[in-house]
Amino acid sequence: MSKLENPVLMATIGAAQGLRGEVRVKSFTADPTALGDYGNLHSADGRVFEVLEIREAKNVVVVRFRGINDRNAAEALNGLELFIERDNLPDDDLDEDEFFYADLEGLEAVDGAGKSYGSVTGVFDFGAGDLLELKGPGRRPVLIPFTEWSVLEIDLEGGRLLVDPIAAGLVDDKDESAGNPFSKKNK
């Protein structure tokens, strides 16, 4: 099995469920039961997983994969992340202002004056809203809120995000107000 060129994380396998080789899976798809609709799933070590059966449980789905036929085989999969190739995601289902988080990685974050704040290296959600991780050459990674106030425009074709550095927390409001005649400090 060749390595995926542009992998997208789709799910993480959890504990075994029952004796027939089923596993509990945390799916990252909008419809968790559609996990198998994107083709075979791949692990980072090159294994391929075909979904045979899938059903909803409380906050996960229970999946039976081809070749995983007993509890011992299922337990060996605990913690395994499953990916698909980015090209397997359906672009035609997206509205004009919709995109996949995987498409944001690599975009350069710039402000209105063209100043770069680094490139997106990850998208995270720790429960209070989505965050973008930006990393520039010689800089430590920073997290900015992924909101309409901090990310003003997304240009996938141009490879850029237009950000408001103050709303994103990239610069201090006091630093920017010195040259701004409309700032509260200068009134």
Secondary structure, 3 states (H helix, E strand, C coil): CCCCCCEEEEEEEEEEECCCCEEEEEECCCCHHHHHHHCCEECCCCCEECEEEEEECCCCEEEEECCCCCHHHHHCCCCCEEEEEHHHCCHHHCCCCCCCHHHHCCCEEECCCCCEEEEEEEEEECCCCEEEEEECCCCCCEEEECCCCCEEEEECCCCEEEECCCCCCCCCHHHHHCCCCCCHHHC
